[in-house]
C-alpha cells in the first residue's frame, strides 16, 4: 500500500505512555516513505514498523519528531542529511532490518541529536567493532541495542578511531549517492494513467532489491511522452 497523504492524515494517533503524540503507520506494507508532510508536523513519534520499506529517506523538515520506529522492515540503506531535516530526533528503532555494512551506518552520523538506537537483528551487528564504530560516529549516544553505552567503550572507540572529524572521514570515502526525495510533488508522473501508476506501485511493493525499487521510482516520476503525428495540410 502506498503511503498517501490521506493515509498519513487519517491513520490512528494517540498519546503514548511517555505523553508523546504518536502516529501509527504500522503494518500497511508501505514500500516507500513519502507524503509525511501531510501530518502537519504534529507528532513526536511516528511508527512505521512492520512495513516493506527498503531505505530511510523521503522526510520533509519536521521540527517536532523525536522518535522514529522502523522495526521489521527490509531497510538496507539510510540516506545522508536526515539530521538537517529531523533536528530533534533522538531515537531510531531499526530492529530486524537488512543493514549489513558499517558504511551503510555512516549517515547516522548526520544526526547529532541521536541518543538511543537499536539495530538488533541486522547483519551488521555481527561485524567486529560494530559498537565501537557507532559510538565513534555518534558521540551523544547513550543506549545502543538496549544496552547503555559505557565510558570504557567511549575511551576504546576514541583509542581506535582517534579524534578525526567525521567530515574528514567522509572526504576519504567514495562519494555517496545524493538523497532522493520520495515526497509527492504536483505534476510528477502526470503522464501516467491511474492504471499505470497502480501497476508500478504494485511492482515496488514486491521488489526484492534496492536497485529495482529505485528504477521503479524513476518510472513514477518520469512523465510519459506522447508522440503525435504532424497534421498534413
VMD Tcl script that draws the C-alpha trace (Angstrom):
set ca {
  {0.00 0.00 0.00}
  {1.26 3.46 -0.85}
  {1.79 5.99 1.94}
  {-0.59 8.60 0.54}
  {-1.34 11.99 2.06}
  {-4.77 10.69 3.12}
  {-3.23 7.69 4.88}
  {-0.74 9.93 6.66}
  {-3.54 12.23 7.84}
  {-6.15 9.61 8.72}
  {-4.13 6.85 10.44}
  {-4.59 6.23 14.19}
  {-2.96 8.73 16.51}
  {-2.80 8.82 20.29}
  {-0.87 9.94 23.37}
  {1.64 7.22 24.25}
  {2.77 6.29 27.81}
  {5.59 8.85 27.57}
  {2.98 11.57 26.95}
  {4.11 11.98 23.34}
  {1.80 12.41 20.37}
  {2.29 9.26 18.26}
  {1.11 8.41 14.74}
  {0.72 4.73 13.87}
  {1.51 3.75 10.28}
  {2.31 0.19 11.32}
  {1.55 -2.86 9.21}
  {0.35 -1.26 5.97}
  {3.06 -2.95 3.82}
  {4.29 0.51 2.80}
  {7.27 0.23 0.40}
  {8.37 3.89 0.25}
  {8.37 6.73 2.78}
  {6.56 9.68 1.19}
  {3.91 12.34 1.88}
  {4.93 12.56 5.55}
  {4.49 16.32 5.34}
  {0.73 15.72 5.29}
  {0.93 15.01 9.03}
  {1.38 18.73 9.59}
  {4.39 18.07 11.87}
  {2.05 17.29 14.76}
  {3.80 14.20 16.13}
  {6.76 13.43 18.34}
  {6.70 9.74 17.39}
  {5.97 8.11 14.01}
  {5.63 4.33 13.94}
  {6.44 2.80 10.55}
  {7.12 -0.70 11.87}
  {6.02 -3.88 10.09}
  {6.11 -2.47 6.57}
  {8.19 -3.20 3.42}
  {10.45 -0.12 3.48}
  {13.86 -0.56 1.81}
  {15.52 2.77 2.64}
  {15.18 5.58 5.13}
  {14.51 8.80 3.25}
  {11.62 10.92 1.97}
  {11.23 13.02 5.12}
  {10.47 16.74 4.94}
  {11.62 19.13 7.66}
  {9.93 18.03 10.90}
  {10.80 20.10 13.95}
  {8.79 18.01 16.46}
  {9.73 14.43 15.53}
  {11.76 12.87 18.37}
  {11.34 9.15 17.76}
  {11.20 7.07 14.58}
  {10.10 3.42 14.81}
  {11.17 1.36 11.78}
  {11.38 -2.19 13.12}
  {10.55 -5.20 10.95}
  {11.07 -3.68 7.52}
  {13.59 -4.52 4.77}
  {15.80 -1.46 5.19}
  {19.25 -1.77 3.63}
  {20.07 1.92 3.19}
  {19.93 5.17 5.15}
  {20.33 8.40 3.18}
  {22.57 11.28 4.19}
  {21.25 14.55 5.61}
  {18.49 13.32 7.94}
  {19.86 15.44 10.76}
  {19.16 18.62 8.79}
  {15.50 17.68 8.38}
  {14.81 15.95 11.69}
  {16.51 18.40 14.01}
  {15.36 16.99 17.36}
  {15.32 13.28 16.52}
  {16.82 11.37 19.45}
  {15.61 7.78 18.96}
  {15.61 5.41 15.98}
  {14.49 1.80 16.27}
  {15.74 -0.23 13.29}
  {15.36 -3.69 14.81}
  {15.09 -6.59 12.34}
  {16.12 -4.97 9.08}
  {18.76 -5.70 6.40}
  {21.59 -3.27 7.17}
  {24.77 -5.26 6.61}
  {27.82 -2.95 6.40}
  {29.44 -0.28 8.58}
  {29.41 2.07 5.60}
  {25.61 1.78 5.47}
  {25.50 3.17 9.03}
  {27.66 6.25 8.34}
  {24.69 8.53 7.51}
  {23.51 8.11 11.11}
  {26.44 10.36 11.99}
  {24.49 13.25 10.46}
  {22.02 13.05 13.36}
  {23.92 14.78 16.17}
  {20.88 14.63 18.46}
  {20.68 10.81 18.40}
  {20.87 9.27 21.90}
  {19.00 5.95 21.52}
  {19.48 3.47 18.67}
  {18.58 -0.18 18.07}
  {19.95 -2.29 15.24}
  {19.23 -5.65 16.85}
  {18.53 -8.30 14.21}
  {20.55 -6.60 11.43}
  {23.51 -8.48 9.88}
  {25.81 -5.52 10.62}
  {25.68 -6.25 14.36}
  {27.80 -9.36 13.78}
  {30.75 -7.37 12.42}
  {33.85 -6.74 14.51}
  {33.96 -3.31 16.22}
  {30.32 -2.63 15.31}
  {29.58 -0.98 18.67}
  {32.83 0.98 18.75}
  {32.21 2.27 15.24}
  {28.78 3.65 16.13}
  {29.96 5.07 19.44}
  {32.63 6.93 17.46}
  {30.13 8.16 14.86}
  {27.51 9.16 17.45}
  {29.23 10.91 20.38}
  {25.92 11.67 22.14}
  {24.69 8.06 22.01}
  {23.51 6.80 25.42}
  {21.83 3.49 24.55}
  {22.78 1.12 21.72}
  {20.75 -2.05 21.17}
  {19.07 -1.50 24.55}
  {22.44 -1.54 26.33}
  {23.94 1.52 27.98}
  {26.99 3.00 26.25}
  {29.75 2.76 28.85}
  {32.54 5.25 29.43}
  {35.07 2.46 28.83}
  {33.55 1.91 25.36}
  {33.84 5.61 24.58}
  {37.50 5.55 25.54}
  {38.11 2.39 23.49}
  {36.37 3.93 20.46}
  {38.50 7.06 20.79}
  {41.66 4.96 21.06}
  {40.73 3.01 17.95}
  {39.40 5.78 15.73}
  {41.11 8.84 17.23}
  {39.78 12.39 17.11}
  {39.40 12.52 13.32}
  {36.50 14.74 12.38}
  {33.64 12.93 10.65}
  {33.82 15.45 7.79}
  {37.44 14.47 7.21}
  {36.48 10.80 7.16}
  {33.85 11.45 4.51}
  {36.39 13.16 2.26}
  {38.34 9.90 2.14}
  {35.29 7.88 1.18}
  {33.79 7.42 -2.24}
  {31.01 9.94 -2.88}
  {27.74 8.52 -1.67}
  {24.57 8.84 -3.72}
  {22.69 12.04 -3.08}
  {19.50 11.88 -1.08}
  {16.48 11.05 -3.16}
  {13.22 12.61 -2.12}
  {10.11 10.48 -2.31}
  {7.63 13.13 -1.27}
  {4.94 13.81 -3.83}
  {5.30 16.91 -5.99}
  {2.34 18.01 -8.13}
  {2.95 17.25 -11.78}
  {5.38 14.37 -11.22}
  {4.31 11.30 -13.16}
  {1.47 13.30 -14.66}
  {1.75 11.46 -17.97}
  {0.94 8.11 -16.37}
  {-2.59 6.80 -16.22}
  {-4.07 5.70 -12.90}
  {-3.75 2.07 -14.02}
  {-0.06 2.51 -14.95}
  {0.72 4.15 -11.62}
  {-1.08 1.37 -9.74}
  {0.87 -1.27 -11.66}
  {4.20 0.38 -10.85}
  {3.29 0.76 -7.17}
  {2.43 -2.94 -7.05}
  {5.86 -3.74 -8.53}
  {7.52 -1.54 -5.89}
  {5.65 -3.42 -3.18}
  {7.00 -6.72 -4.48}
  {10.52 -5.50 -5.29}
  {13.33 -7.55 -3.81}
  {16.31 -5.22 -4.30}
  {17.18 -1.56 -3.79}
  {18.18 -1.18 -7.46}
  {14.79 -2.48 -8.57}
  {12.79 -0.13 -6.36}
  {14.87 2.91 -7.41}
  {14.30 2.07 -11.07}
  {10.56 1.82 -10.49}
  {10.52 5.11 -8.56}
  {12.13 6.84 -11.55}
  {9.33 5.49 -13.74}
  {6.78 7.06 -11.39}
  {8.48 10.46 -11.56}
  {9.16 10.49 -15.32}
  {6.14 11.76 -17.28}
  {5.09 9.64 -20.21}
  {5.85 11.18 -23.60}
  {3.03 11.07 -26.10}
  {4.05 11.18 -29.76}
  {1.60 12.87 -32.09}
  {1.96 12.66 -35.85}
  {2.19 16.02 -37.56}
  {-1.04 17.05 -39.28}
  {-0.89 17.17 -43.04}
  {-2.03 20.22 -44.93}
}
mol new
graphics top color blue
foreach p $ca { graphics top sphere $p radius 0.5 }
foreach p [lrange $ca 0 end-1] q [lrange $ca 1 end] { graphics top cylinder $p $q radius 0.2 }
display resetview
